[in-house]
Structure formats: C-alpha cells, structure tokens
Amino acid sequence: MPSLDRLHHITGFQPLVPVWVLYALGAALMAMGIVGIVRRTRATVWRVLAGAGVLAWLCGPQRLSESWRPLPQTALVVVDQSASMSIRDRAVMAHRAAERVQEEIGHIEGLRTRTITVRDAHHDGTRLFSALSQAASDIPPSRLAGAVMITDGQVHDIPPQPPEILTPADADGRRITLPLHVLLTGRGEETDRRLRILQAPPYGIVGQDVTIRVEVDDLGRADARGATAELTLTQGGAQPVSHTVRIGQPEDITLPVTHPGPMLVGLSVPELPGEASTLNNEDIVRINGVRDRLRVLLVSGTPNQGERVWRRLLKADPSVDLVHFTILRPPDKDDGTPLSDLALIAFPVNELFQQKIGQFDLIILDGFENHGILPQAYLRNIANHVREGGGLLLIGGPEFIGPGSLQDTPLSEILPAHVATDGVMEQRFRPMLTETGQRHPVTAELPGAPASADGAGWGPWYRSLKSDSVNGEVLMTGPDHQPLLVLDHADKGRVAFLMSDQAWLWSHGEGGGGPQSELLRRISHWLMKEPELEENQLEADISGGQLNITRRTLVPAPPGEVRVTAPDGTTRQVALAPTGAKGMTTAHIPAHESGIWSVRDSDGHEAFAAPRAEDPEEFADLRATATRLQPLATLTGGGVHWLGDRTDAPSLPAMRMVDGAPHSTPARFDFPARHAHVVTGQQANALLPAWGVLLFVMSMLMIGWWREGRG
C-alpha cells in the first residue's frame, strides 16, 4: 500500500533586506531608546515599540508548511548457501528462514527486504560481508535499516569493526551504527572433529621415508585436553596402519616412498560422538615418488660421433649421475705405442662389473666391441643385473658382425634381436614408426614423425643392422622394413637395442634432422622405468565430481572393462570406450564420495584417485557456532538467534522498528527508524502581515504623540 503524504510545519525567517541592514537598524533603535531614557524624553518607549514593529516586519517571520512522503527503509537479508551449509538440512532451513523473515518484515510499515544468496567463493571460504557491501552499493545510506545474516556462523571475511556500509552518516553528518542480526541454523553450539595436514612434502625419494605432520582437533569440546584418537593411514592397496595421536597436538607420521610416480595416502580419524559432520575427519596426501640421482654407466667403444651426443644428453640431465669410459683401443692391438701414452686411467673392470654393478640403474654399451675386454663372468653379471631390475641399452654397428661380438656372450640371452651374419646394410633410408611404435609412449607422437613410408619426415640415416630374429617389440624400422629400434623385458629389467649407430645425424640436421635428443631421452627413461613411459598404463583422476579413467594398451584389443572400488568398499564394473588416439580407451563415472578410489583392469594394473578439496577453508570447521559473529552483532546493537531444529517451522525472534539506537536481544531484533522522506510541496505564510504591522506602528506613534502633547 503506497504511503500517504504528510504535512510538516516549520517556523523561520525570510528577511526583506540584507541582514547587515537589520543589524544596523537594530543598533540605531537601541541607541535611540537609550538616549531617550537618559534625557527622560516623553514617548520614548512608544517610539521604540513602533521601530521594533518595523524591524520585526523587515525580518520576514513566516511559517513554512511542507508536504512530504516517507520513503521505505531496506533491511538486507543475506542467505548463506556455501558448501558447509550442505551439511544435514542447513541449506533448507536457511531458505525457509529467509522466506519467514521476508514475511515478518513485510508486516512492518516502512520496512522492506532485499535478499542476497551467497554460494561458494572458490577457495576463499564463505564471504558474506563482501556480498553485503556489494548488495548495499545502490541503496541510499539514509534508507538502509540494517542486515540479517542467515548462516551456520562459519564466515571467513568478518571485519574487526563494523563495515562502512553499517556505519553511515546521518543528516547532521554524525556516524550512526546500523544493526547486524544473525540467524543461526541449529539449536545451539556444536562440536566437530577435524583432521589437518600441517606439513606434507610434495616429493619423496624412492626407497626413503617422508614425514607428514598432522593435527587432530576436537572443536567445541570442553574435555579435549589430554584426549587421544586413532589415526588410520591407507596407502594404495596396502593394509591400513593405525597411529595413536593426541588431540590438539601436532604429530609426525613417517611413511616409506615405495615406487616412483604419484602416491596417494589417505588419512582418517574416527567420528566424535555428536559431531556436526565427518567430512573433515579425513584427508588425502599426494606425494610424487622420484628417484635419487640415477646412476648411468656409459661404455663407448671406438670413438664415434654418437658418443658425444650421448654424453651431452646425459650430462644435461641434473638427475643423472654419469660414469663414462671410452675404450680407445682393444688390448690385442700392438703397434709399439708406449703404455703411458695409451690411457689416462686404467679401466676398472672388476670394480664396475663385479663390485658396484648393482648401483647402476642403466648401462649403455655404445659401439662396444668386446675382444676379451670383459670376461664372460662380468658379461653374465650384466645379464643378471638386468634380470634383477636394471636397464641395458645397446647401440649397434659393424662390431656386431663376426666372431667375438656381444651376441656370442651371455648377453645374448637377453638381447631383443639377433643380427644376421651379413647384417650390415649401408644405404640411405628414413626411420619409420611401426604400428606398435605409434602406440608406445617411447615413440608415440615424436615430433616430425612421417605419416607414411612415401611421405617426408625425419632426416635419413645411412647404416643399420639386419636381424634374423626378434624377441621384443619393434617400434621403428629401417630399410626393407628391418627392425631399427627394439624394446624388450627381461624378467624384472628392460633392454633396448638401437640397431644403427647413426642417430647422431639427426642432431647435425642431416636432411632436416629429427628428434634425436627426445628419442634417446625417452628410451633412457623407459629403461629406468619412469611411470609416464609405461607401454601399458592405467590412469585415474577425479575432477568436478567425476572419475576419469584412461587406459593405454600396446597391443590392439577390445576396450574391455575395469573394476572400480569406491572409498566405502563397494565395487562396480565400468566399460571402457575407445578414443581417437590409438590404444587409448576411457571411461567417466560420477565420483562424489570423498576418499581414495581404486581402479583395476584385467591385466592387473591398478590406479588410484581421490577428489581434491575445492575449498579447504570452507571445510576446516563444520560447526554451527555463534562465536565468530556474536562480537560484531553485539557491537552494532544486533541480536543472535538460533533457528532450532524444525526445518518446516524455524524459530524466529520478534522484529520491530524503533526510534533511536537499536537494543536487540536473542528474542527481539530492532531496526532503527531513519525517517527518510522526499518533499512533495512547500507553502510559506507570513506571520506579520504588512497591514497589521502598519496598524501597530501607527498606533504606537499616535500614543507617543499623545503622551508628548500632555506634557
């Protein structure tokens, strides 16, 4: 219903002459009166009264009548719908309470509401005061009555003093304070147990331990001092491990880093009886396992162009500790050169291949021609080292032809290919990827790969080896589709055979060059079992509430299924679908449950994933509490009230508009009457009409003349 105009009267002056003239006339009139009294002049008083009447008329006294219309005031209602409000029925209760507040304030004449709903602030917690200031930016300060916040009390942008929007200036320029009222979802202070990760290293060295610092807090619990709780750690598919931790005290937990690549560790504590929620009773630590300085042994035969490439590549990698030996001449060569001129250091055969061979992650034999340099026992040590988990890379050239080559030693048992007797082919060719090579991570998507055998691609090589048998996977071919790069597994270890000694031509830009450094880097890292280069991979990650599963297979096969195990232990079979990339299949399923998800395929590969907390600040404390907002509400004259536990009928305090400063209580919320209005009309009426003043002045003068005549 629209407000009716109201009439307001004001008495004031509208001088008919400049003010200084009035002062001058008043002074003259006073002086005349004083002189008349001193001289005892008759009729002085009557003449002064006549002058005073004229002076009063010149001051222009008038009555100003104004008609004005009162303007409604606005109370801001801020509704918290952040992530912490999703617990139990807080969000529904807040929504229902907002509707009730609008109804109650709607019954107060001259007061209306504006409702603002605040949702997630993206990693910054709940920011109600920012929303309050933004919502009030277009409301005239004289028409703002205060604010009502409907929340669980977990607000993360509370200012130490009332914000400027709640301390506007009144008509006289004085600062006033508007009330901040708080409605809390619940019936009283709650308790909450939370697990906090105080410190966790992002990386850990494989084979060593890492330390995680955690703290368990029982918020709102009076008897928490001295209490303990069981902290359970779950790592991949291993059995859970429990530790007893003290409540409110930082605790250090030691974990072993068992393998390279991502490692998920789930931490959880049991539920505190009666606590608000268990959402913050668990957390996930992500640690990336990395190898310590990888030790590589590079043994080069006759000096060649490729030797420098290998050395430069391995020396440039800060994670590689390189030991390099070059055999300048075989021991059976006798040309009369003094021994002092032949070698700078003796070749430590026994130390490298007997005593310390187990310390090397990768052994590279580049153009190595044995000729009795290494006894059969030491070559067998290399083969055994590979079978136990080491890596071996051979770069082959003409030294593989004829008797005494590495094919005639115990290394032949692990070689992925055998070179034919007439195995050297010297002709121009361009390396090509096989279908397997297009799938394998070592060679897939190498820059500049040729699209077809006839198409332009990498630069040419001019020499390669011809094989008569192959045991491993052929990733690249040379002339006449002969194997050029062959990879194979030998028990726990790996072997790679590059059947050409001319990869160095790519680094010189021959015929356009090629990705020589990238290829050699990938081969080396595959031999050292870097997870991202595994030919058969199963990966899982969670983003946006969705579990994304990716499977890469080397051998073409039907997409198949994977078994997904949720954090609560339930399992389901999920079908994979092929993608555009060769050997890649994917699946996507909803994953809203917190904790570690497990994915396992039919080949025994297993991957783990866990959702990341989108707003850690929001879930740090899940209690409904008045402790955060109570001081500010009291400072502004506002009240704090609990809505109770009835979602359909939340408890509300009485609401009223009062003159003067508000003095709210939990049972009553006050809003100050600001008396904002707009003037619709004005009318001025003179209090001393001219005819009345003239009559008065003439009367006073006549009386004064009469008094003088009698004297």
C-alpha positions in Angstrom: 0.0 0.0 0.0 1.6 3.3 -1.0 2.4 5.8 1.8 0.3 9.0 2.1 1.8 12.5 2.0 2.3 14.0 5.4 2.2 17.8 6.4 5.0 19.3 8.3 5.2 22.9 9.7 8.4 24.9 10.2 8.7 28.5 11.6 11.5 30.6 10.3 12.6 34.0 8.8 12.9 35.3 5.3 14.5 38.9 5.7 13.2 41.6 3.3 16.5 43.5 3.4 20.1 42.3 3.8 21.0 41.1 7.2 23.5 43.8 7.9 20.8 46.4 7.4 18.7 44.7 10.1 21.7 44.8 12.4 22.2 48.5 11.7 18.6 49.4 12.2 18.5 47.4 15.5 21.6 49.2 16.8 20.1 52.6 15.9 16.8 51.7 17.5 18.6 50.7 20.7 20.7 53.8 20.7 17.6 56.0 20.3 15.9 54.3 23.2 18.9 54.7 25.5 19.3 58.4 24.6 15.5 58.9 25.2 15.6 57.2 28.6 18.7 59.2 29.7 17.1 62.5 28.7 13.8 61.5 30.1 12.1 62.2 26.8 8.4 61.6 26.8 7.0 58.9 24.5 10.4 57.2 24.1 9.1 53.8 24.8 6.2 54.1 22.3 8.5 55.2 19.5 10.9 52.3 20.3 8.0 49.9 20.1 7.0 51.4 16.7 10.5 50.9 15.5 10.7 47.4 16.8 7.5 46.6 14.9 9.0 47.8 11.7 12.3 45.9 12.4 10.3 42.7 13.1 8.4 43.0 9.9 11.7 43.5 7.9 13.0 40.2 9.4 10.3 38.4 7.5 9.0 35.9 10.0 7.0 33.2 8.3 5.5 29.8 8.7 6.7 27.1 6.2 4.3 24.3 5.5 5.9 21.2 3.8 4.1 18.1 2.5 6.5 15.1 2.3 6.2 11.4 1.6 8.1 8.9 3.8 10.4 6.5 2.0 10.6 2.8 2.9 13.8 1.5 4.5 15.6 -1.6 3.3 16.8 -4.5 5.5 19.3 -6.7 3.7 18.8 -10.4 4.2 22.0 -12.4 3.4 21.4 -16.2 3.0 24.4 -18.4 3.3 24.4 -21.3 0.8 28.1 -22.2 0.8 29.5 -25.7 0.9 29.3 -26.0 4.7 25.6 -25.3 4.5 25.1 -28.6 2.6 25.5 -30.5 5.9 22.3 -32.1 7.1 19.4 -29.7 6.4 21.1 -26.4 7.0 20.5 -25.1 3.4 16.8 -26.0 3.5 16.4 -24.4 6.9 18.2 -21.2 5.8 16.0 -20.9 2.7 12.8 -21.4 4.8 14.0 -18.9 7.4 14.6 -16.3 4.7 11.1 -16.6 3.5 9.8 -16.2 7.0 12.0 -13.1 7.6 10.6 -11.5 4.5 7.0 -12.2 5.7 7.7 -10.8 9.2 9.4 -7.6 7.9 6.7 -7.2 5.3 4.3 -6.5 8.2 6.4 -3.6 9.5 5.2 -0.3 8.0 8.0 1.5 6.1 10.4 -1.5 6.1 11.1 -3.9 3.2 13.8 -6.6 2.4 16.3 -7.3 -0.2 17.6 -10.9 -0.2 21.0 -12.0 -1.4 22.1 -15.6 -1.7 25.8 -16.3 -1.3 27.3 -19.5 -2.7 30.8 -20.9 -2.9 33.7 -18.3 -3.1 36.2 -20.7 -4.8 38.9 -21.4 -2.3 38.3 -18.3 -0.2 35.7 -19.7 2.3 32.4 -18.0 3.0 32.4 -14.3 2.2 29.1 -12.8 3.4 30.4 -9.3 4.2 31.7 -8.9 0.7 28.3 -9.8 -0.6 26.7 -7.5 1.9 28.7 -4.5 0.8 28.1 -5.3 -2.9 24.3 -5.6 -2.4 24.1 -2.3 -0.5 26.1 -0.3 -3.0 23.0 1.0 -4.8 20.9 1.7 -1.6 21.0 5.3 -0.3 22.7 5.2 3.1 19.7 7.1 4.6 17.3 4.2 3.6 19.3 1.3 4.9 17.9 -0.2 8.2 20.4 -3.0 8.9 21.2 -6.5 7.8 20.1 -10.1 8.7 22.5 -12.9 8.1 21.2 -16.5 7.9 24.1 -18.8 8.2 25.8 -21.6 10.2 28.3 -19.0 11.6 31.3 -20.1 9.5 32.1 -16.8 7.8 35.6 -16.1 6.7 35.6 -12.3 5.9 34.4 -10.9 9.3 35.9 -7.4 9.8 37.3 -6.4 13.2 35.0 -3.4 13.2 31.5 -2.8 11.7 31.9 -2.4 8.0 31.4 1.1 6.4 28.1 0.1 5.0 26.7 -0.4 8.5 28.1 2.9 9.8 26.6 5.6 7.5 26.4 9.4 8.3 23.0 10.9 9.4 21.6 14.2 8.2 23.8 16.1 10.6 27.0 14.3 9.4 27.3 12.1 12.5 28.1 8.4 12.2 25.4 6.0 13.3 25.6 2.2 13.6 23.1 0.0 11.9 22.4 -3.4 13.5 23.7 -6.7 12.2 21.4 -9.5 13.1 22.3 -13.2 12.9 20.1 -16.2 12.5 22.0 -19.5 13.0 20.9 -22.9 11.6 20.7 -25.2 14.6 19.6 -25.1 18.1 23.0 -24.4 19.8 26.7 -24.6 19.7 28.0 -27.8 18.0 31.2 -29.9 18.2 33.4 -31.1 15.3 36.5 -33.2 15.0 38.8 -32.2 12.2 42.0 -33.6 10.7 44.5 -31.0 9.5 47.6 -31.7 7.3 50.1 -29.2 8.7 53.0 -30.2 6.5 53.4 -32.7 3.7 56.3 -32.9 1.2 55.2 -32.8 -2.5 58.1 -35.1 -3.4 59.8 -38.0 -1.8 62.9 -40.1 -2.9 62.0 -43.7 -3.7 63.4 -46.0 -1.0 63.5 -43.3 1.7 60.9 -42.1 4.3 58.9 -38.9 4.3 57.4 -37.2 7.3 53.9 -35.9 7.4 52.8 -33.5 10.2 49.2 -33.8 11.2 46.9 -32.4 13.9 43.5 -33.6 15.2 41.3 -31.0 16.8 38.0 -31.5 18.7 36.4 -28.1 18.2 33.8 -27.1 20.8 34.7 -30.0 23.1 35.4 -28.9 26.7 37.2 -32.1 27.7 39.5 -32.3 24.7 42.7 -31.7 26.6 44.7 -34.9 27.1 42.4 -37.0 24.9 43.7 -39.2 22.0 42.3 -40.6 18.8 43.3 -43.3 16.3 44.7 -42.0 13.0 44.4 -44.6 10.2 46.6 -44.4 7.1 45.7 -46.1 3.8 48.2 -46.3 1.0 47.1 -47.7 -2.3 46.1 -51.3 -1.9 48.2 -51.9 1.3 46.7 -52.8 4.6 45.6 -49.8 6.8 48.1 -48.7 9.5 46.9 -47.0 12.7 48.7 -44.5 14.9 47.5 -43.0 18.3 47.7 -39.2 18.2 47.0 -36.6 20.9 44.1 -34.2 20.4 45.3 -30.7 19.7 48.9 -31.6 19.4 51.0 -31.7 16.1 52.1 -35.3 15.4 54.8 -36.5 12.9 53.9 -39.6 10.8 56.7 -41.4 8.8 55.9 -43.1 5.5 58.1 -45.0 3.1 58.1 -44.0 -0.6 57.9 -47.4 -2.3 57.7 -46.5 -6.0 58.2 -43.7 -8.5 55.3 -41.6 -9.6 52.2 -40.3 -7.8 51.4 -41.9 -4.4 48.1 -41.3 -2.6 47.9 -41.6 1.2 44.5 -41.5 2.9 44.3 -40.3 6.5 41.2 -40.6 8.7 40.2 -40.4 12.3 37.0 -41.9 13.8 33.8 -39.9 14.4 33.4 -37.8 17.5 30.1 -38.7 19.1 27.6 -36.0 18.3 29.8 -34.0 16.0 28.4 -31.8 13.2 29.9 -33.8 10.3 32.6 -36.3 9.4 33.5 -34.6 6.1 36.7 -33.1 7.6 37.7 -36.3 9.5 39.7 -37.5 6.6 42.2 -36.1 4.0 44.4 -37.2 1.2 48.1 -36.5 0.9 49.7 -36.6 -2.6 53.4 -37.4 -2.8 55.3 -37.8 -6.0 57.9 -40.5 -5.7 61.1 -39.6 -7.5 64.4 -41.4 -7.9 67.5 -40.2 -6.3 70.4 -39.4 -8.6 70.1 -42.0 -11.3 73.4 -43.7 -11.9 74.2 -44.4 -15.5 77.3 -46.3 -16.8 78.2 -45.4 -20.4 80.9 -47.6 -22.0 81.9 -46.5 -25.5 83.9 -48.5 -28.0 85.9 -46.9 -30.7 85.3 -43.1 -30.5 82.5 -42.1 -32.8 80.2 -39.1 -33.5 77.3 -40.6 -31.4 79.5 -40.8 -28.3 79.5 -37.0 -27.9 75.7 -36.9 -28.3 75.1 -39.4 -25.5 77.5 -37.7 -23.1 75.9 -34.3 -23.8 72.4 -35.7 -23.3 73.1 -37.4 -20.0 75.3 -34.6 -18.6 72.5 -32.1 -19.2 70.1 -34.1 -17.0 70.5 -32.9 -13.4 69.0 -36.2 -12.1 71.6 -38.4 -13.8 75.0 -39.3 -12.3 77.1 -40.4 -15.3 80.1 -42.7 -15.3 81.7 -42.8 -18.7 84.5 -44.9 -20.1 85.8 -44.9 -23.7 87.9 -47.8 -24.8 90.5 -46.2 -27.1 91.9 -49.4 -28.4 91.4 -53.1 -27.8 94.1 -54.9 -25.7 95.1 -57.2 -28.5 96.3 -54.4 -30.7 100.1 -54.0 -30.6 101.5 -51.1 -32.5 104.5 -50.2 -30.3 102.9 -47.2 -28.6 104.2 -46.8 -25.0 101.6 -47.7 -22.4 102.0 -44.4 -20.7 100.6 -42.7 -23.9 97.6 -45.1 -24.3 95.4 -44.5 -21.3 94.8 -41.7 -18.8 93.1 -44.1 -16.3 93.0 -47.9 -16.0 89.6 -49.4 -16.9 88.3 -50.6 -13.5 86.6 -53.7 -14.9 86.4 -55.6 -11.6 85.0 -52.6 -9.7 82.4 -51.7 -12.3 81.1 -55.1 -13.3 81.7 -57.1 -10.2 81.6 -54.9 -7.1 79.4 -52.0 -8.0 77.3 -53.2 -10.9 74.2 -53.2 -8.7 74.5 -49.5 -8.1 73.8 -48.6 -11.7 70.2 -48.0 -12.9 71.2 -48.1 -16.6 74.1 -49.5 -18.5 74.7 -48.2 -22.1 77.1 -50.0 -24.4 77.7 -47.8 -27.4 79.7 -49.3 -30.2 81.2 -51.7 -27.7 83.4 -54.4 -29.2 84.4 -56.9 -26.5 87.5 -58.6 -27.8 88.2 -60.0 -24.4 88.0 -56.7 -22.6 85.2 -58.1 -20.3 85.5 -61.7 -19.2 82.5 -63.9 -19.7 81.7 -63.8 -15.9 81.4 -60.0 -16.0 79.1 -60.1 -19.0 77.0 -62.6 -17.2 76.9 -60.2 -14.2 75.4 -57.6 -16.6 72.8 -60.0 -17.8 71.9 -61.0 -14.2 71.8 -57.3 -13.2 69.2 -56.6 -16.0 67.1 -59.6 -14.9 67.0 -58.3 -11.4 65.6 -54.9 -12.5 68.4 -53.0 -14.2 68.3 -51.4 -17.7 70.5 -52.1 -20.7 70.8 -50.1 -23.9 72.9 -51.2 -26.8 73.7 -49.0 -29.8 74.8 -51.4 -32.6 77.1 -51.0 -35.5 79.5 -53.2 -37.5 81.0 -54.5 -34.2 78.0 -56.9 -34.0 79.3 -58.8 -37.1 81.8 -61.6 -36.9 83.0 -63.8 -34.1 83.5 -62.3 -30.6 80.6 -59.9 -30.7 78.2 -59.5 -27.8 75.9 -62.0 -29.5 78.4 -64.7 -28.6 78.4 -63.9 -24.9 76.0 -64.4 -22.0 74.3 -61.1 -23.0 72.8 -63.0 -26.0 70.2 -64.4 -23.5 68.6 -61.0 -23.0 69.2 -59.4 -26.4 65.8 -58.4 -28.0 67.1 -59.1 -31.6 69.8 -61.2 -33.2 71.9 -59.7 -36.0 72.4 -61.8 -39.2 75.9 -62.8 -40.4 75.6 -60.4 -43.3 73.9 -57.9 -41.1 75.3 -54.6 -42.1 73.2 -52.6 -44.6 74.7 -49.4 -45.9 72.1 -47.4 -47.8 70.1 -44.3 -47.4 66.8 -44.7 -45.5 64.4 -42.8 -43.4 63.4 -44.3 -40.0 59.7 -45.1 -39.8 57.4 -45.9 -36.9 55.6 -49.2 -36.8 52.0 -49.5 -35.7 53.3 -50.6 -32.3 55.6 -47.6 -32.3 52.7 -45.3 -32.9 51.1 -46.7 -29.7 54.2 -47.0 -27.5 54.9 -43.9 -25.2 58.6 -44.0 -26.2 57.9 -43.2 -29.8 54.3 -42.1 -30.0 53.8 -38.5 -31.1 57.5 -37.9 -31.7 57.9 -34.5 -33.4 58.0 -34.7 -37.2 57.1 -38.4 -37.5 56.4 -39.3 -41.1 52.7 -40.0 -41.9 53.6 -42.7 -44.5 56.6 -44.5 -46.0 56.5 -42.2 -49.0 55.9 -39.0 -47.1 58.6 -36.6 -45.9 59.6 -37.0 -42.4 62.8 -37.3 -40.4 66.2 -37.0 -41.9 68.0 -40.0 -43.4 70.4 -42.5 -41.9 72.9 -44.5 -43.9 73.8 -47.6 -42.0 71.8 -50.2 -40.0 71.9 -53.8 -38.9 69.8 -56.6 -40.4 68.3 -59.1 -38.0 67.3 -62.7 -38.5 65.2 -63.0 -35.3 63.4 -60.6 -33.0 62.1 -61.2 -29.4 60.9 -57.8 -28.4 58.6 -55.0 -29.6 59.7 -53.3 -32.8 59.0 -49.6 -32.6 61.0 -48.3 -35.6 62.1 -49.8 -38.9 64.9 -49.1 -41.3 65.5 -50.2 -44.9 63.4 -53.1 -46.2 61.2 -52.8 -43.0 64.1 -54.2 -41.0 63.8 -53.6 -37.2 65.6 -50.5 -36.1 64.5 -49.9 -32.5 63.5 -53.0 -30.4 62.5 -52.9 -26.8 62.0 -56.0 -24.5 61.5 -57.0 -20.9 64.0 -59.4 -19.3 62.4 -60.7 -16.1 62.3 -57.5 -13.8 64.6 -55.5 -16.1 64.5 -54.0 -19.6 66.6 -54.0 -22.7 66.6 -51.6 -25.7 68.5 -52.3 -28.9 69.0 -49.4 -31.4 70.3 -51.2 -34.5 72.1 -48.3 -36.0 75.0 -46.1 -34.9 73.9 -43.1 -36.9 71.3 -41.4 -34.7 73.7 -38.6 -34.3 72.9 -37.5 -37.8 69.7 -36.0 -36.6 71.4 -33.7 -34.2 73.5 -32.4 -37.2 70.4 -31.6 -39.2 71.1 -34.1 -41.9 68.1 -34.0 -44.4 66.1 -31.9 -41.9 67.3 -33.8 -38.8 65.0 -35.4 -36.3 64.1 -35.6 -32.6 67.3 -37.3 -31.6 67.6 -35.9 -28.1 63.9 -36.6 -27.3 64.1 -40.2 -28.6 67.2 -41.0 -26.7 65.7 -39.4 -23.5 62.6 -41.4 -23.8 64.5 -44.7 -24.4 66.7 -44.0 -21.3 63.7 -43.1 -19.1 61.7 -46.1 -20.2 64.7 -48.3 -19.3 64.8 -46.7 -15.9 61.0 -47.4 -15.5 59.6 -43.9 -15.5 55.8 -44.3 -14.9 54.7 -42.0 -17.7 56.5 -44.1 -20.3 55.0 -47.4 -19.4 53.6 -49.1 -22.5 50.5 -50.4 -20.7 49.1 -47.7 -18.4 46.1 -47.3 -16.3 45.4 -43.8 -15.0 42.7 -42.3 -12.9 41.9 -38.8 -11.6 38.9 -37.0 -10.2 37.8 -33.5 -11.2 34.4 -31.8 -11.0 32.9 -34.8 -9.1 33.8 -37.2 -12.0 36.2 -40.1 -12.0 38.1 -40.1 -15.3 39.7 -43.4 -16.3 42.3 -43.7 -19.1 43.9 -47.0 -20.2 46.7 -47.2 -22.8 47.5 -50.6 -24.3 50.3 -51.6 -26.7 48.6 -54.5 -28.3 45.2 -53.8 -30.1 42.4 -55.3 -28.1 38.7 -54.8 -27.3 38.1 -51.9 -24.9 37.1 -54.2 -22.1 36.1 -53.2 -18.6 37.7 -52.1 -15.3 36.7 -52.7 -11.8 36.1 -49.5 -9.7 36.2 -49.7 -5.9 34.7 -46.7 -4.1 36.1 -45.4 -0.7 33.2 -47.2 1.1 34.3 -50.6 -0.4 31.6 -51.0 -3.0 32.7 -52.2 -6.4 31.3 -52.0 -9.9 32.4 -52.9 -13.5 32.8 -50.0 -15.8 33.0 -50.4 -19.6 35.8 -48.5 -21.4 35.2 -46.7 -24.7 37.8 -46.2 -27.5 39.1 -42.7 -28.3 40.6 -41.2 -31.4 44.2 -42.0 -30.2 45.5 -45.4 -30.9 45.5 -47.8 -28.0 43.6 -45.3 -25.7 40.3 -46.1 -24.0 38.5 -44.0 -21.4 35.5 -44.1 -19.1 33.9 -41.4 -16.9 31.6 -42.0 -13.9 30.3 -39.8 -11.1 32.6 -39.8 -8.0 31.2 -37.5 -5.2 32.3 -39.6 -2.3 35.5 -38.5 -0.5 38.4 -40.8 0.0 40.6 -43.0 -2.3 39.0 -44.6 -5.3 40.7 -47.7 -6.8 40.6 -48.8 -10.5 41.9 -52.2 -11.6 42.0 -53.7 -15.1 42.1 -57.3 -16.3 45.9 -57.3 -16.7 46.4 -56.5 -13.0 47.3 -52.8 -13.4 45.9 -50.6 -10.7 45.4 -46.9 -10.4 44.2 -44.7 -7.5 42.5 -41.3 -7.4 41.0 -39.0 -4.8 38.9 -35.8 -5.1 40.7 -32.6 -4.2 39.0 -30.3 -1.7 37.6 -27.4 -3.8 37.6 -25.1 -0.8 39.7 -26.3 2.1 38.9 -23.2 4.1 35.2 -24.0 3.9 35.5 -27.4 5.5 38.1 -26.5 8.1 35.4 -26.1 10.7 31.9 -27.5 10.2 30.2 -26.5 13.4 27.2 -24.2 13.6 28.5 -21.6 16.0 27.9 -18.1 17.2 31.4 -17.4 18.4 32.5 -15.8 15.1 29.7 -13.3 14.6 28.5 -12.7 18.1 31.1 -9.9 18.9 30.2 -7.9 15.8 26.5 -8.3 16.2 26.7 -7.1 19.8 28.9 -4.1 18.8 26.2 -3.0 16.2 23.2 -3.5 18.6 22.1 -6.6 16.7 20.9 -9.9 18.0 21.9 -13.5 17.5 19.2 -16.2 17.4 19.2 -20.0 16.8 16.6 -21.2 14.4 16.1 -24.5 16.2 15.8 -28.0 14.6 12.5 -27.7 12.8 13.1 -27.2 9.1 9.5 -26.6 8.3 9.0 -24.0 11.0 12.3 -22.4 12.1 12.1 -20.3 15.2 12.3 -16.5 14.6 12.6 -13.6 17.0 10.2 -10.7 17.1 11.1 -7.9 14.7 10.2 -4.2 15.1 11.2 -0.7 14.1 12.3 1.7 16.9 13.2 5.3 17.2 16.8 5.8 18.4 19.5 3.3 18.7 18.5 -0.4 18.5 18.9 -2.6 21.6 18.3 -6.1 20.3 18.1 -9.4 22.2 18.0 -13.0 21.1 14.2 -12.8 21.3 13.8 -9.4 19.5 15.5 -7.8 16.6 15.3 -4.0 16.4 15.6 -1.8 13.2 16.2 1.9 13.7 13.7 4.3 12.1 15.7 6.5 9.8 12.8 8.8 8.8 13.9 9.0 5.2 11.5 11.1 3.1 11.0 13.1 -0.1 9.4 16.6 -0.1 6.4 16.8 -2.4 5.3 20.5 -1.8 6.1 23.7 0.1 4.0 26.8 1.1 5.2 29.9 3.0 2.8 32.2 5.1 4.0 35.5 6.6 3.4 35.7 10.4 3.3 39.5 10.4 1.1 40.8 7.6 2.0 44.3 6.3 -1.4 45.8 7.2 -1.1 44.6 10.8 2.4 46.0 11.2 1.3 49.3 9.7 -1.6 49.5 12.1 0.6 48.7 15.1 3.3 51.2 14.1 0.7 54.0 13.6 -0.9 53.2 16.9 2.4 53.4 18.7 3.2 56.7 17.1 -0.2 58.1 17.9 0.2 57.1 21.6 3.6 58.6 21.7 2.3 61.9 20.1 -0.5 62.0 22.6 1.9 61.5 25.6 4.1 64.4 24.4 1.0 66.6 24.0 0.0 66.1 27.6 3.4 67.2 28.8 
